[in-house]
Amino acid sequence: MALFVVSIVPAQAQSLADGPQLAKDNICMGCHQVDRARVGPPFAAVADRYKAGDKQMVTYLANSIRKGGRGRWGAVPMPAQPQVTEEEALALAGWILSLAVPEAAK
């Protein structure tokens, strides 16, 4: 009887610590800054607006990153970013939401 060994390598998960580098690598910082408005809203403002949704908001923001959006932050639309993988978009969204200011600090 032959024995077969199957090796399953899990996809490399992106962590919150990867967020700033992913934002730079995917040119997000061309339109966004962490704490100031540029062409788009600051990431901290996005975090404060969407923080209450938890996991659902991570998915929502990841989809917005990949598919773009309009009308949520004013007249300038966010173009789709299809070069960002789903895994990267989820990591970026998680990092962005981690920037929310805790209620106690407000």
N, C-alpha and C positions, 0 to 999 in steps of 0.2 A: 504494500500500500504506500503510495506516494504522499508526502506531506507538503502542503503548499502553505507558505507564509505570506500573508497579505499585510502590507504596511500602509496604514492610512495616516497621511500627514495632514493635520488640521491646518486650515487656512491661517495665515499669520494675522492675528487680531491687532488692530490698531488700538492704541491706548490714548487716554486724555493727554498724556504727555506729548504725543505725536501731533496734537492739534496745531500748535504754532508753526511747526515745520511744514505740515500739510498745507496750511493756509499760504505760506510763502511759496511752496513748490507749485501750487495750483493757481498762483497769481491772484488770490483772493484779496491780498493786501493792496492791490492796485485800486480797488474800489472801497475797501473797508479798512478800518483801524479798530483796535480793541476798544478804545475809550473816547474816540472823537469821530464825528461825522466826516465823511469824505464824499465820494459820489453816492455811496450807499450808507445805510445806518451803521453806527458802531456796533461791533459784536456784543458789547455789554448791554446795549439797548435791546437788541434782539433777544438776548438771554432773559432780561427782565420781563419782556413782553410774553415770552413763551414758556417760562420756567415751570408753570403750574401743571403742564401736561405730562411731565415725566417721559416715560418710554414712547408714548404716542407722539410727543413733540419731537423727539429725536428722529423718528421716522418721517414726520411732517417736514422738518427742516432739511433732512437728507434729500427728500424728494424735491424740495424747493431749490436746493443747490444744483441738483442734476437737471431739473426740468425748467428752472427759471421761474419768474413770477412778475406780476405787475399789480400796482394799485395798493399794495399793503403798506408801503413806506413813502408814498408820494408819486410824483409823475415819472420818475426815472425807473424803467423796468430793470429787473435783474435778468441778464441773459442766461440761457441754459448753459450748464457746464458738463457736457456729456463725457469729457475726457476724465472726469473724476469718477473713479469706480464707486460702486455701491458701498463697499467696505470703507473707502476713504470718506465718502459723504457721511456715513454714519459716525465715523470718528470725528469729523469736523463738527457735525451737529452736536455730538456729545460734549465736545470741548467748548463750543460756543455756549451751550446751556450751563456749563460749569462756571461761567463767568458771572452768573446772576448774583446780585447783592442779596445776602440773607436779610430777611425781614427785620431781624434784631439790629442790624447795622444801619437801617434806614432812619 
